[in-house]
Amino acid sequence: MTEPVAPQEHKWRRRCLLLAAAWGLSSILLSFSMVRGIVAMPLYVHDADASGEAAYVMADGYAYWERLRAASDLYHMNRVKRIMILDERDNGGFNFVRRSSDTRVQRAIDYLVLHGVPAEKVTKIPAEVEPALGSLSESRAVARLEPDLGSLVVVTSAPHTRRSRLCFERSMPEDVEVQVYAASGPSESSEVDAPIWIEYVKLVIYYFVA
């Protein structure tokens, strides 16, 4: 004879099944870029008409080239006079034209030149970036090395825009106008495939430490 299931055990079994169903449904929904873009919307700020004395391109990440392209667009639209990038000395791979290995910053400058930006219009920002607080390290480096800036456009990926604006607004002098330009929309960004929850956690951490 089968023993009856205790009410408490039955309740916990139902909860586990509901939790598993919710996890499965959310996993399916979040596999669509449009849904992930909607989930990332609170992280997104974008000054569509952004213009300033210079544009700074946030470093790192596989969407870096997307950001560089957006910065070149700003230059060609005469919205910025020059582009600033982090002076990353990491190995950027072998260059078969130069027959030597490039640094990451050399690759970035070549990419901008390929998109019509003169090399002399690219400013390198030397800085030691802390891996745990990279965005804050970059913003403080720009504030330290570019003290005469009156206005700045920060170019980054959609899920990073609110965090980047927070860092630069708190790092730059109060009289510097900071605008943020997203390289693409939330559902179109290369970063849309990265874990979105991490960006929310980072935003909270930066809010208290920046």
Phi, psi and chi 1 to 4 in degrees:
 res  aa     phi    psi   chi1   chi2   chi3   chi4
   1 MET       -  129.9 -177.7  175.5  178.7      -
   2 THR   -74.4  131.3  -54.1      -      -      -
   3 GLU   -74.8  138.3  -65.8 -176.2    4.1      -
   4 PRO   -66.0  145.1   25.1  -34.4      -      -
   5 VAL   -78.0  129.1  178.8      -      -      -
   6 ALA   -62.7  142.9      -      -      -      -
   7 PRO   -55.2  -39.5  -24.9   33.9      -      -
   8 GLN   -65.9  -41.8 -171.0   70.3   14.4      -
   9 GLU   -65.8  -38.9 -176.8 -179.8  -15.5      -
  10 HIS   -64.0  -38.5 -179.5   74.1      -      -
  11 LYS   -66.0  -43.1 -177.7  168.0   62.9  174.9
  12 TRP   -68.9  -33.9  -81.5  105.7      -      -
  13 ARG   -64.4  -41.7 -176.9 -180.0  -61.6  174.6
  14 ARG   -64.5  -40.0 -174.8  171.3   65.1 -110.5
  15 ARG   -64.5  -41.2  -73.3  178.3  179.4  176.6
  16 CYS   -63.5  -41.2  -70.5      -      -      -
  17 LEU   -65.0  -41.5  -71.5  173.0      -      -
  18 LEU   -65.4  -39.4  -71.9  172.4      -      -
  19 LEU   -64.8  -43.3 -176.7   62.3      -      -
  20 ALA   -64.3  -39.8      -      -      -      -
  21 ALA   -65.6  -41.6      -      -      -      -
  22 ALA   -64.3  -41.8      -      -      -      -
  23 TRP   -63.4  -44.2  177.8   82.2      -      -
  24 GLY   -63.8  -42.5      -      -      -      -
  25 LEU   -65.3  -44.2 -179.9   61.1      -      -
  26 SER   -64.9  -36.9   63.0      -      -      -
  27 SER   -63.6  -40.8  -62.0      -      -      -
  28 ILE   -67.0  -47.5  -66.4  171.4      -      -
  29 LEU   -62.4  -42.1  -70.5  174.7      -      -
  30 LEU   -74.6   -2.8  -70.8  173.0      -      -
  31 SER   -79.8  -10.3   65.3      -      -      -
  32 PHE   -94.8  129.5  -65.1   95.4      -      -
  33 SER   -58.0  -38.4  -64.0      -      -      -
  34 MET   -62.8  -42.6 -176.1  178.8   70.8      -
  35 VAL   -66.7  -43.2  175.3      -      -      -
  36 ARG   -62.9  -36.0  -67.7  175.3   64.6   80.9
  37 GLY   -63.2  -39.9      -      -      -      -
  38 ILE   -64.9  -43.0  -67.2  171.8      -      -
  39 VAL   -63.3  -31.7  174.3      -      -      -
  40 ALA   -84.8   -6.5      -      -      -      -
  41 MET   -55.5  -41.4  -81.4  -58.3  -66.3      -
  42 PRO   -61.2  -19.1  -25.7   36.4      -      -
  43 LEU   -85.7   -5.8  -58.4  166.9      -      -
  44 TYR  -104.3  124.6  174.9   66.2      -      -
  45 VAL  -132.8  144.5  -69.6      -      -      -
  46 HIS  -153.0  120.0  174.7   58.2      -      -
  47 ASP   -94.2   95.7  -61.9  -51.3      -      -
  48 ALA   -61.4  -31.5      -      -      -      -
  49 ASP  -101.0   25.8  -61.3  -38.4      -      -
  50 ALA   -57.1  138.3      -      -      -      -
  51 SER  -154.3  152.4   63.6      -      -      -
  52 GLY  -173.2 -175.7      -      -      -      -
  53 GLU   -68.8  -32.7  -66.2  176.7   22.3      -
  54 ALA  -152.9  161.0      -      -      -      -
  55 ALA  -115.1  135.0      -      -      -      -
  56 TYR  -109.2  128.3  178.8   76.7      -      -
  57 VAL   -97.5  118.3 -177.8      -      -      -
  58 MET   -62.7  135.3  -62.3  -61.3  -69.5      -
  59 ALA   -86.2  174.4      -      -      -      -
  60 ASP    73.2  166.3 -158.8   17.9      -      -
  61 GLY    84.2  155.8      -      -      -      -
  62 TYR   -77.1   -4.9   48.2   81.6      -      -
  63 ALA   -94.9    9.6      -      -      -      -
  64 TYR   -56.2  -42.2 -173.6   40.7      -      -
  65 TRP   -69.6  -31.6  -46.7  104.2      -      -
  66 GLU   -62.5  -40.2  169.4 -176.2  -81.2      -
  67 ARG   -69.4  -41.3  -58.1  168.8 -162.9  164.8
  68 LEU   -61.4  -40.3  -69.6  170.5      -      -
  69 ARG   -63.9  -41.8 -173.3 -176.0   65.9 -112.1
  70 ALA   -64.0  -39.1      -      -      -      -
  71 ALA   -64.7  -38.2      -      -      -      -
  72 SER   -64.7  -35.1   72.1      -      -      -
  73 ASP   -61.6  -44.2  -69.9  -16.1      -      -
  74 LEU   -60.5  -39.8  -70.4  173.6      -      -
  75 TYR   -64.0  -45.2  174.8   80.9      -      -
  76 HIS   -71.9  -22.4  -70.4  -60.8      -      -
  77 MET   -85.9    6.3  -70.8 -172.2  -70.6      -
  78 ASN    60.7   30.1  -64.1  -44.8      -      -
  79 ARG   -91.0  -22.2  -65.2 -158.8 -163.5  167.7
  80 VAL  -134.5  152.0  -63.0      -      -      -
  81 LYS   -92.2  -24.0  -61.7  175.3 -178.1  177.1
  82 ARG  -154.7  168.2   60.1 -169.7  174.2   98.4
  83 ILE  -123.8  132.2  -63.2  172.9      -      -
  84 MET  -108.5  137.2  -61.6 -173.9  -67.5      -
  85 ILE  -135.7  156.3   58.6  176.3      -      -
  86 LEU   -70.4  136.5 -171.6   66.6      -      -
  87 ASP   -81.4   76.0 -170.6    6.2      -      -
  88 GLU   -83.1  119.8  -62.3 -178.0  -86.8      -
  89 ARG   -97.1    7.9  -66.5  -67.9  174.2  171.4
  90 ASP   -65.1  155.6  -62.8  -21.8      -      -
  91 ASN   -64.8  124.1 -168.0  -34.4      -      -
  92 GLY  -100.2    6.8      -      -      -      -
  93 GLY   105.4  168.2      -      -      -      -
  94 PHE   -81.1  134.2 -172.3   79.2      -      -
  95 ASN  -102.9  112.6 -172.6  -49.0      -      -
  96 PHE   -74.4  -19.6  -73.0   92.1      -      -
  97 VAL   -75.6  -48.3  176.4      -      -      -
  98 ARG   -80.6  -17.1  -64.2 -168.7 -177.0  103.1
  99 ARG    60.8   41.5  -59.6 -170.1  179.0 -148.3
 100 SER  -157.7  167.2   62.9      -      -      -
 101 SER   -79.4  138.9  -66.4      -      -      -
 102 ASP   -95.7  153.9  -82.1  -13.5      -      -
 103 THR   -83.8  166.0   58.7      -      -      -
 104 ARG   -63.9  -35.8 -171.9  170.4  170.3   81.9
 105 VAL   -69.1  -34.2   70.5      -      -      -
 106 GLN   -63.6  -42.1  -75.2  175.6  -45.7      -
 107 ARG   -60.7  -41.5  -72.5  -82.5 -178.5  174.5
 108 ALA   -65.1  -43.2      -      -      -      -
 109 ILE   -64.4  -42.6  -67.1  172.6      -      -
 110 ASP   -59.5  -38.6  -74.8  -11.0      -      -
 111 TYR   -65.8  -41.8 -170.8   83.7      -      -
 112 LEU   -66.5  -41.4  -72.3  169.4      -      -
 113 VAL   -61.8  -40.6  170.5      -      -      -
 114 LEU   -58.6  -31.3  179.6   66.2      -      -
 115 HIS   -95.7   19.6  -75.8   75.4      -      -
 116 GLY    87.6   11.3      -      -      -      -
 117 VAL   -94.5  120.7  179.4      -      -      -
 118 PRO   -60.0  140.5  -21.8   33.4      -      -
 119 ALA   -58.8  -32.4      -      -      -      -
 120 GLU   -71.7  -10.3   61.6  -90.1   19.4      -
 121 LYS   -94.0    7.3  -64.9  -64.4 -177.7  179.5
 122 VAL  -109.1  123.3 -178.5      -      -      -
 123 THR  -106.0  129.2  -57.2      -      -      -
 124 LYS   -92.7  133.0  -66.0 -177.4  -73.4 -174.0
 125 ILE  -106.0  102.9  -58.1  -66.4      -      -
 126 PRO   -75.4  131.0   25.9  -31.4      -      -
 127 ALA  -165.0  150.0      -      -      -      -
 128 GLU   -93.1  113.1  -69.2  -67.1  -30.1      -
 129 VAL   -98.2  127.0  174.7      -      -      -
 130 GLU   -77.3  125.0  -62.8  179.7   22.7      -
 131 PRO   -56.2  -36.7  -24.4   34.1      -      -
 132 ALA   -73.2  -29.5      -      -      -      -
 133 LEU  -132.9   55.1  -63.6  170.1      -      -
 134 GLY   -60.8  -45.0      -      -      -      -
 135 SER   -62.8  -40.0  -61.7      -      -      -
 136 LEU   -68.3  -38.7 -173.7   57.8      -      -
 137 SER   -61.2  -42.3  -60.7      -      -      -
 138 GLU   -65.0  -45.8  -69.3 -179.1   62.5      -
 139 SER   -63.7  -39.5   64.1      -      -      -
 140 ARG   -69.3  -33.6  -71.6  175.7  174.6  173.3
 141 ALA   -66.1  -43.3      -      -      -      -
 142 VAL   -63.6  -43.4  173.7      -      -      -
 143 ALA   -61.2  -37.6      -      -      -      -
 144 ARG   -75.7  -39.4 -175.7  176.9   66.9 -106.5
 145 LEU   -93.1  -13.7  -62.8  168.7      -      -
 146 GLU  -125.8   64.3  -64.3  -76.9  -19.6      -
 147 PRO   -70.4  -15.7   27.5  -34.9      -      -
 148 ASP   -97.7    5.5  -61.9  -35.3      -      -
 149 LEU   -66.6  137.6  -85.7  179.5      -      -
 150 GLY  -102.0  -24.8      -      -      -      -
 151 SER  -152.9  149.3   56.0      -      -      -
 152 LEU  -146.4  138.7  174.8   68.7      -      -
 153 VAL  -110.1  121.4  179.6      -      -      -
 154 VAL   -96.4  122.5 -179.3      -      -      -
 155 VAL  -106.8  124.3 -178.8      -      -      -
 156 THR  -154.8 -176.3 -170.1      -      -      -
 157 SER   -82.0  153.4  -56.2      -      -      -
 158 ALA   -50.6  -49.3      -      -      -      -
 159 PRO   -67.4  -12.9  -20.7   34.3      -      -
 160 HIS   -99.4   -5.8  -58.3  172.4      -      -
 161 THR   -63.4  -46.6   47.0      -      -      -
 162 ARG   -65.1  -41.3 -170.5  172.0  -63.3  -82.0
 163 ARG   -64.6  -41.3  171.2  161.7   51.6   92.1
 164 SER   -65.6  -41.7  -63.6      -      -      -
 165 ARG   -62.8  -41.3 -175.4  175.6   69.9  175.2
 166 LEU   -57.7  -47.1  174.1   70.1      -      -
 167 CYS   -63.8  -46.1  -69.3      -      -      -
 168 PHE   -73.5  -37.0  -84.0   86.1      -      -
 169 GLU   -64.4  -32.6  -76.1 -176.3  -19.3      -
 170 ARG   -86.5  -20.0  -66.5 -170.6  177.9 -179.7
 171 SER   -92.8  -37.3  -61.6      -      -      -
 172 MET   -78.1  155.4  -57.1  -63.6  -70.1      -
 173 PRO   -57.7  153.5  -24.8   34.8      -      -
 174 GLU   -61.5  -27.6  -69.5 -175.7    1.7      -
 175 ASP   -83.9    0.0   58.9  -19.5      -      -
 176 VAL   -89.1  125.9  177.2      -      -      -
 177 GLU   -81.1  119.4 -178.4 -174.3    6.4      -
 178 VAL  -109.6  125.2  175.5      -      -      -
 179 GLN  -122.9  155.3  -61.2  178.2   71.6      -
 180 VAL  -121.9  132.8  177.2      -      -      -
 181 TYR  -121.4  119.3 -170.0   83.7      -      -
 182 ALA   -82.0  134.1      -      -      -      -
 183 ALA   -65.7  -24.0      -      -      -      -
 184 SER  -163.8  174.3   61.3      -      -      -
 185 GLY   -71.9  163.6      -      -      -      -
 186 PRO   -57.0  -38.6  -25.0   34.5      -      -
 187 SER   -86.0   -3.9   62.0      -      -      -
 188 GLU  -109.5  -13.7  -58.4  165.4  -15.3      -
 189 SER   -66.7  146.9  171.0      -      -      -
 190 SER   -62.9  -25.1  -61.4      -      -      -
 191 GLU   -78.3   -5.8  -64.2  -78.5   -3.6      -
 192 VAL   -65.9  -19.2   77.0      -      -      -
 193 ASP   -86.1   -9.0  -65.1  -36.2      -      -
 194 ALA   -78.5  156.5      -      -      -      -
 195 PRO   -58.9  118.0  -23.6   34.2      -      -
 196 ILE   -72.4  -33.8  -63.3  172.9      -      -
 197 TRP   -60.4  -30.3   67.9  -91.9      -      -
 198 ILE   -63.1  -37.6  -67.2  178.3      -      -
 199 GLU   -64.8  -36.5  -73.4  -56.0  -41.5      -
 200 TYR   -66.1  -41.6  -79.0   97.9      -      -
 201 VAL   -63.4  -44.4  172.7      -      -      -
 202 LYS   -61.0  -41.4  -74.5 -177.0  177.3 -179.9
 203 LEU   -60.5  -42.6 -178.5   60.3      -      -
 204 VAL   -64.5  -44.2  172.3      -      -      -
 205 ILE   -62.4  -46.9  -66.2  172.2      -      -
 206 TYR   -64.8  -31.7  -85.3   80.0      -      -
 207 TYR   -59.7  -35.0 -179.6   82.5      -      -
 208 PHE   -91.9  -24.0  -71.8  103.3      -      -
 209 VAL  -103.3  -19.1  -57.4      -      -      -
 210 ALA   -71.4      -      -      -      -      -
